[in-house]
């Protein structure tokens, strides 16, 4: 009987132990090789959208104005004066100053505080409070970002809009779509609203 156990049972038990150990290692290694994928939903929006095709889901906010803008810098753009202070752009109307989104082409000498560098394709953008800049010589110019550019947060006063029964997010005429990148919420530029 001892010979039978030594001849058949011990080698069989040893074989089962090795198989179980190898199987456990194989299962463990497949878990370690899990690949995180980027999930995005592609919209059907063209990169340039006429403002007549955009429906805002929230009521337009009341326009806020102030009497003075201390420490302002005058920014001339296409023959008109605009004012820059406190990381905001203003226009003057009836003796008051109204906050506006800066127009493409505005240039400033120093980036606003808390800007974030965003790289897409071969472009370096600087995103500050939802406005995109590129460096031109010793200044920073307001630009429209390329479709596909991704940011991880939007300014507080973004708006939800509907175009062709799809919901998007809009800030300063830039349209964003909410996406997931490696499990993190992000916003991808999908177009620009053309003002009439």
JOVENPE-V448625 format. One record per pair of residues at least 6 apart in sequence whose C-alpha atoms are under 6 Angstrom apart, sorted by sequence separation. I is the first residue (numbers start at 0). J is the second residue. If there is no record, write none. Layout:
i=I j=J
i=I j=J
This chain:
i=74 j=80
i=82 j=88
i=90 j=96
i=117 j=123
i=125 j=131
i=133 j=139
i=160 j=166
i=168 j=174
i=178 j=184
i=179 j=185
i=74 j=81
i=82 j=89
i=89 j=96
i=90 j=97
i=117 j=124
i=125 j=132
i=132 j=139
i=133 j=140
i=160 j=167
i=168 j=175
i=178 j=185
i=73 j=81
i=74 j=82
i=81 j=89
i=89 j=97
i=116 j=124
i=117 j=125
i=124 j=132
i=132 j=140
i=159 j=167
i=167 j=175
i=177 j=185
i=178 j=186
i=73 j=82
i=81 j=90
i=89 j=98
i=116 j=125
i=124 j=133
i=132 j=141
i=159 j=168
i=167 j=176
i=177 j=186
i=72 j=82
i=88 j=98
i=89 j=99
i=115 j=125
i=131 j=141
i=132 j=142
i=158 j=168
i=176 j=186
i=71 j=82
i=72 j=83
i=88 j=99
i=115 j=126
i=131 j=142
i=158 j=169
i=175 j=186
i=176 j=187
i=71 j=83
i=114 j=126
i=157 j=169
i=175 j=187
i=71 j=84
i=114 j=127
i=157 j=170
i=175 j=188
i=174 j=188
i=175 j=189
i=174 j=189
i=174 j=190
i=174 j=191
i=173 j=191
i=172 j=191
i=172 j=192
i=86 j=111
i=129 j=154
i=128 j=154
i=66 j=95
i=119 j=148
i=65 j=95
i=108 j=138
i=65 j=96
i=107 j=138
i=64 j=96
i=107 j=139
i=64 j=97
i=106 j=139
i=106 j=140
i=151 j=185
i=105 j=140
i=150 j=185
i=151 j=186
i=104 j=140
i=105 j=141
i=150 j=186
i=104 j=141
i=149 j=186
i=103 j=141
i=149 j=187
i=103 j=142
i=148 j=187
i=147 j=187
i=148 j=188
i=147 j=188
i=146 j=188
i=146 j=189
i=100 j=171
i=56 j=159
i=56 j=160
i=55 j=160
i=54 j=160
i=54 j=161
i=53 j=161
i=53 j=162
i=39 j=178
i=38 j=179
i=50 j=192
i=37 j=180
i=47 j=190
i=49 j=192
i=50 j=193
i=37 j=181
i=46 j=190
i=47 j=191
i=48 j=192
i=49 j=193
i=50 j=194
i=36 j=181
i=47 j=192
i=48 j=193
i=35 j=181
